[in-house]
Amino acid sequence: MLDAIRRRAGSWVVKLLFLVLVLSFGVWGIADVVSPGRGGDWAAEVAGEPIQQAAFQEEYQDTLRRVSRAFGGRIDAQQAEALGLRQTVLNRMIDGALIDRAAADLGIVVGDDTIRDIIRADANFHNSQGQFDPELFRTLLQQNGFTEQRYTRLLRRELQREQLVDSLTGGVAPPRALVETIQNYRGERRTADFVVVSATGDTAVPAPDEPTLRQFHQDFPGLFTAPEVRAISVVVLASAELADQQAVSEDELRAAYQERLGEFTRPERRRFRQAVFTDEAKAKQARDRVTQGATLAAAAAAAEAGGSAAGVAELGPVARDQIPEELAGAVFDQPKGQLSQPVPSPLGWHLIEVTAVEAPAVETFAEVRERLAGQMKREKAADELVGLGHRLEDALGRGATLDEAAAELALRLRRIEAIDAGGRDAAGTPVPDLPEGLVATAFETAQGTESALVEADRDTSYVVRVDQVTPSAVRTFEAARAQVEDAWRQQQRDDRARQRADQVAEKVRGGATLAAASGATPTGTGGARVQTTPPFTRGGEGAPEGVTAPLIEALFAAKPGEVVVVRTDDGYAVAKLSSILPPVAAAAAATAIRDDLQQGMRGDVLAQLTGQLRSRYPVRLNPRAFDQAL
């Protein structure tokens, strides 16, 4: 819910809501929550303001659907109760209402202009040109079950909550000593010499006999086991398919054209050139030179050699709302070809000359008819997709089988006779045209049951039923003989490589060099190659190819001069720790650590806030409404 809002960069509200979800388990049943008499259509009351039972039911059902999708199958009432879902939802709503009341008492208000600016700046609602797209905005809201009014109301509420929380946590900062300690731990660097003893180039492995291979087949059955496959039935809902089925009348098109006329109206646009100066005096000096016949570029260079690093910039075409407000007057309120007076902005002092003016234009109905029809069909398809999904869920909820529900709603039921966890059929060929996540859902769903309606993306959802499960089984020795021999040879090569690596390590521990112990050469010709690493961190920053995560872990557990042997992709690495170096001072690393710690500390403050608000504002519960949420 509110995915678009929650993806806004750096929003603390996201963290707030998740934390409230966690805290709700801890605050349930505390002393200030009392039970009134039965009755009423409210689920809880916060400072005299009710949380309506209908709102609680809606939020509970919405949460139940999301949890079901996360688990890959429908969660029944008993499972939801075991998860404490009702308590979680109601306490989340109570904590939100408490913060809303506190924000209201403090006079925190978010204006319409702020809401509009945030929506227009949200990249989720931008088209491929990076501009706000009203059609995309409406489509995303419809697909997520929102009206514009509800979306703006929820956005306003979350912003008010954010202001309150930020006012309390804005000054929270971790101790410098703690930041430095963590930075020193994470930033510590090490260097090492290492050589890889390969297990892939060993051709001296003797041929195995039949009893040896049969014993290997018995000892390692997991290597020769066919994967589990499932027979499934799938109903896929895709808005792209639904769009072709939508009809849009001429009257609807003309009404939509009038309603959306602003989308088809291009405002006046202008091109202009500008030069920027560090102070007003230099800008005036350059303007005087232009009035005396100099070009703007020459005047700018003469007035301030280093003041306009980019020279004269040619910009546009732009509309008035696409440029900073302080420059809009100089661009749109003066005639073409006239040089403006110096205009201040946060970047300096601007001289602006308009070079071209494009008059406003309105696309005619005939010009936009086909495009508008496509938009409206997609919008209708998005509505139909949501409604169709709900009808499918309702049909399944009434007890209909997936076949019956598909027939009732005239949906195509696709049957896949065999599919493994990798999305391949019985012959090992990838099964085509599968929505994202469907295979994982199929393998998380029990045999004979169907999943919840799963959203693969904003345009596609599906329900999958598992008809039959064929368990994995060990292939017979005769069927897997070639595979058995290949696996046996690889194990032999691996064992021999480990023995050689251990021998190299013992020689190095005895005082030999890596090169001498392994027979390596500087270039690797005729054998392995000894490599010296640059400094690298625990996180692998600076580590060269071949220095894997397990090797890094082993080297950071070692002492200088210590030798370690670690498995690699194609053999074993023998490494000797050369040095331990202090971290390189990096402001960015310290900032990231400080931000992580600050987030945790803010969470602690938020926990204290919700606890105090429950002490300050009376909270009552309605057990009847709570019980009816089952």
C-alpha positions, 0 to 999 in steps of 0.5 A: 500500500502506498508503494509510490509514496514509500519509494520516495527518496530518504523518506523516514515515514517508510521506516516509521511505518515498519517500526510501528508494525514491529512495535505493535506486538510489544504494546498490545494489552498495556494498561492504558488500553481498556475494553468498553462495553460491547456494541458500536461500529468502531474498532478502537477510539483514540483521544475520543476519535474512533477508528471505524470498524469498516476501516479496520476490516478493510485494513485487516483484509488488505494486510491479510492479502499481502501476507498471503502473497508473501507466503505464496498461498492463502492464509486462513483465519487460524494461521492469521491468528497464530501470526497475531495479524489482527493485533498487529493491524489494529495497533498499527492503526492506533499508533498512527492515530496517536501520531496524527493526534499529536501532530494536530495538537502541535498545529502541523499542517501540510498545504496543497502546494506541498502535496502537489509539488511532491506528487509532480516530483515523484519519479514514479509518475514521470514519463520517459522524458523525466516529466510528470505524466498525469496518465501514468499517475492515474494509472498507477493509482487505479492499479493500486486501488486508490483514488486521487482524493484518497491518495492525497489524503494519505500522503498528507497524513504521512507527511504530517507524521513525518514532520512530527517524527523529524522534529523529535529525531532530527537532532539525534546523532551517534557518538563520534567514538562509536562511528570511528570504532565501526569505521576502523573495523570495516575499513581495516585493510590487509594484503596477502600473497596467494597461489591457486592450486587448480583441480581442473587441469589434472589429467593423471587421474586413473580410470575407475573400475565398475565396483568403484563407480557403483560404490560412488553412486551409492555414497553420493546419491544426491549428485544423481537425483532428478529434480522434483517436477510439478504439474500446474494449472495457471490463470494469468490476468494481463492488462495488455490482453484486456486492453484489446477487449475494451471499447471506447465510444466517441462520446467518451473520447470527446468527453475525455478530450475536454476533461484532459485538455490541459494534457494536450495543451502545450504552453508557451516555450522559449529558448534563451542564452545566459551567462552567470557571474559571481556578483552583481557588479561583474554582471552589470559590467558585462551587460554594459559591454553588450549594449556597446556592441560586444557579444554576450560571450565576449562580455562575460569573458572580459568581465570575469575570466573565471566567473562563468566557467561554462561560458554562455549556455544555450538552453531550451526550449522550456516552459515556464514551470521547467525553470527556477522561479527566480529566472522565469520572469527574465525568460518569459516577461521580456521580448525576444532579443533583449538582454535582461538586467542582472538576475540573482539566483543561488548559482550567482547573477544571470544575464539572460537573452531570449533567442526564440519564442514558441507560441502556445499550441493545442492539439486538436481532437483529431490529432490526439484521437488514436492516442487518447483511445489507447490511453483510455483502453489501457485505463479501462484495462487497468480497472478491469484487471483489478476488478477481475482479480477481485472477482477471481479471488471472490470465486475461489473464496466461495469454494470454486475450483480454479477450473470453475472460477476460470470458466465462470469469468471466461478466463484461459486456464493454462496447464503445464504438465511438468515444470521444475524449480528452474522453470524447465520442463521434463526435457530440460527446456525452459517453459515459455511465457511465465510471469515473473515469480510464478515458478517460485509460487508454484513450488511454495504451494501445496499439492491440490491447492492454489496460491493467492492472487499474486501480482507479478508486476503492475500489469500482470497477476496470476493464480497457480494451482499445483495439480501433482508433485513428482518427488525427486528421485535418484537415477539408477546407476545404469541411467547415470553411469556417464555422470557418475564417472564424471563426478568421481573424476572431479572428486579425485581431482579435487582431493589431489588438489587439496593434498597438493595445497596442504603440502604447499602450505606446510612448506611455506609454514616451514620457511619456503616461499610460495613460489618455491613451495608451489613450483609457480612462476611469476607469469604462471607459465608451466604452473601456478602463478603467485599473486600479491594483492593490493590492500583490501577490506573485509567487505572485499573492496580492493580485492583482485579476481581470485580473492573470494569471500571465504578467502577474505574471511580466512585472511581477516581471521589470520595473523601476519605471516599465517598461512591459510588454505581455502576452497576456490571455484577451480581448486584451492588457494594457499595464501599468506597474510602479508600485512595489516593496514589502517583504514583510509580516511573516507568521509563517505564511509563515516557518513554511511555508518553515522546514518545507519546508527542514526536510523537505529537511534531514531527508531528507539526515540520513536518507540519511546514516542509511541509509548508516551502517546499511549500514556497521554491520550486515552485509548479504548478497544471494542472487543466485538469489532476486534472479534468480527475481523476473523 
